């Protein structure tokens, strides 16, 4: 495989057909480079919004923490 002046390489057609992907992950291991097909799905994107509506409201949680701090301060005085 040769590297073009622009830093591009061509992946052989048989490999591209076997991988069935247009994206690859390139890992630099120091003395060699490993290229493998990128996953079809993005794991982070799948989690976006997964926990929406779950757990305490942050405003309520902050208010509760402030009240607890104020009570602790009054007890120390």
Secondary structure, 3 states (H helix, E strand, C coil): CCCCCCCCCCCCHHHHHHHCCCCEEEEECCCCEEEEECCCCCHHHHHCCCCCCCCCCHHHHHHHHHHHHHHHHHHHC
